[in-house]
């Protein structure tokens, strides 16, 4: 899925919600809207020691971190998000000090959805990383597919 297809998916959700009479869903969008600038993303990549996937960067520029439907996305650290304790850099450094994963969304159980890091770059794939050491499992082939599936379905 590319960003244009994803945008169409979000518009379709908004239209469906409007037809259903769900006023709160009609404005389906990131609550908080903690978007990042290109400079914020570059700084996050430097701090993480890894290049983030292009889809993820485009999403953070357009939609940002915070609540996206049914999914809580960690924001990229910015001056505006300084009041947030958890962001993609701080959580990734705390949970994966070896730099093997970049956490993008908490599951709520101590587990995270993450990008695996290989040779200084994040994979496009999103993996479910267990906090108790179980082997990670593939969740989605790319970030937009992950958000479309997890963020738009309860």
N, C-alpha and C positions, 0 to 999 in steps of 0.2 A: 504494500500500500504506500502510495506517495502522499505528500502533504496536501495536494489538491483533492485527492480522493478522500482523505481524512476530513478535510474541511466540508466536503459534500456530505459525508457521514454525519457530522455534527449538525449541519443544516437540516438533514433529514430527521434527526432526533428532535430538534426544536419544532419542526413542523408536526411531527407525530404527537409530541407532548401538547402542542397548542390544540390539535384536534381532539385530544383526550380530555382537555380541560384542566390539565395539571399546570397551574400557573407557575409554581416554583420550578418546574422542569423546563418550562418554555424558554427561560433565559439560561439554558444549559451552557455553562461556561466555567472557567476556572474561578472559583471563589477565592478572593484575595488577589489573583492576577499578578503573581510575583514574577513578572517577566525579567529576563536577563538581557543585558547588552552583549554585543560581540566581545567587548573588552572583559566583561564579567566571565564569559565562557572561557576566554583565553586564560584568564587568571585561575579559574577552576581547573582547567587542564594542566596548568603548570603545577598547581598544588597537588593534584592527583598523580602527576607523572604519567598521564595517559591522554591520548586523543579521544574525545567523545564522538559517538556516531553522528553523522550528518543529520539524520532524521531527528535525533534527540535535540541537537543544537537548534534546528529550525523550529521545533516545537517549543523550546524554552524561549526563543525570541518572540514567537507569536502568541502562545498561550501561557507559558510560565509554569512555575511550581505552585503547589497548594492543592486544594480539593478540586478534582476534575471528575465530576459525576460521582461515581462510587469508589474512586481511587484517590489516595492521598499521595501526591508526588512531592518528593523532596525538592526544594528550590535550589537553584544555583545561588551561592552567596553573593549578595549585592548590598549596597548601602541601605536600600529599602527593606531588605530582609534581615538586617542585623539583629532585630528583636527575636528572631527565630533561633531556638537552640539547635534544632536539627536542620541541616542542609546536606546536599549531596557530598560536599567535601568533608565536613566534620563527621558524618555518619560513616562514610567509607573509610576514613582514616582510623576511626575507633573500632569498627567492626572487622575491617580487613587490612590490618597494619602491614601485611606483606604485599599489598597492592594487587592482589589477585582478582578482586572484584570492585566495581563501582556500584554502590547501592543507589537505586533511583526511586524506590517506593517501599515503605514498610508494609508488612502484612498485618501487623497488629499482634503478633504472637512472639515477637523477637526474631522473626525471620524477615528476609528482604528479597525483593525482586531486584536483580542486578544485571550489569553487563560484565561478562568475563573480560579480563585484561590479558592480552597476548602481545608480547613484543612491543610494549608501549602504546598499544592502541586497544580501544574497546571493541569487542565484537558487536555487530548489529543485533545479535540475538539477546533476548532477555531470559535470564535463568532464575529459578526459585532457589535461593540459598538458605538452607536450614541452619538455625542457630546451634543445634545440638551435634553438628558434625556430620550428619548424613550427606550422602553425595547430592550435589545440586542437580536439578532437573530442568530441562528445556521448557520454557513457558510459551515463548512466541518467537517467530523468525526475525522480527524487527520491532522497534519501539512503538510505531504507530499501530501496528496490529495488536500489540499488547494493550495499549491504552484504549483502542476501540473495543476490544473484548472485555477487559477488566473494568474500564471506567464507565462503560455504558450499560452494563448489566449488573443487577443487584446480586 
